[in-house]
Amino acid sequence: MIWSVWWIWVVAGLLLGIVEILVPGFVFLGFAVGAVATGLLIWIGLEAGLPLLLVLFALMSLAVWLALRRMFGLPSGSVKIWDRDINDN
């Protein structure tokens, strides 16, 4: 089926990477890396059905998102405090 073709996952990952460039925020980047990693697993020989592929995709995407959150997020325990509103003159 279409989900067992490795390059479909890689192309989907690249498209999600493009979406991340257009809508920054490290949301789609985790999904992009998860899709590419799933495609690479299929390429190296993983033969699995759609449910297992979706679980692997979800777990890898979550792991990448958590790593990005840890690397680029606010320091633990701190809260972003806005002292100026863009609508104030």
N, C-alpha and C positions, 0 to 999 in steps of 0.2 A: 504494500500500500504506500501511499504518498508519505506517510510519517516515518517510514523505514528507509527513506532515501536521505543519505547524509547531507548532500548539498542543499536540500530544502531547508534543513535546520540552520546551516551556515548562512544561507541567503536571508532567512528570517532574522538571524542574529545581526547581520549587517544592516538590514532595514531598521531594526530596533535601535541600532547604534546611530543611524541617521536621525531617527526620531529624537534620540537623546540630545543630539547637537541642536536640533530645532527647539526642543523643550527641555532646557537643562534642569538638573535637580537630582541627578544620580538615581532616578526611578527606573528609567528604561535601560540604563547601563547594566544593571544586574540581570535583567531579562535577556539582554543581548549576549552577555557572556555565558549565561546559562544555555541559551539556544546554540551558540557556537560549540560549547563543551559537549552538549548532547549530540550534535552532529559529528564531533570528533570521536565520541564513544562508538557511534554507529559505524564510522569509517574504519576504526580499528577492529571491528568485528562483533560488537554487541548486537545480538539478535533478541529483540524484545518486542512485546506488543505495545499498543498505544498507552494503556494504563501505566505500565512501568516506565515508559519514556516520559510521560507527563510528570510522574513522581520524581524521576531523576532531574528533569528540567526545573521543577519547582524547588527541589532541595539545593541544586547548584545556584539557582537564581537567588534564593534566600541567603545562602552562604556569602555570595558576592555582595549582595546588598548590605548585609551586616558588616562585612569587612570594609566596604566603602563608608558606611555610617561611622565606623570606629575610626577610620583614617581621616575623614573630612568633616565629621560632625562636630558639634560643640564639645568642649571638654566636659567630662562627666560631672554632673552636679551643677553645671552652670546653665543659666537661662538667658536667652537673648533679650535684652531690655532696650526698647526703642525710646530714645530721648528726644527725637525730633520727628515730626510728621511731614511727609512730602507736601501736604496741602497747606502747611503753615508758610506764611511769607516772611 
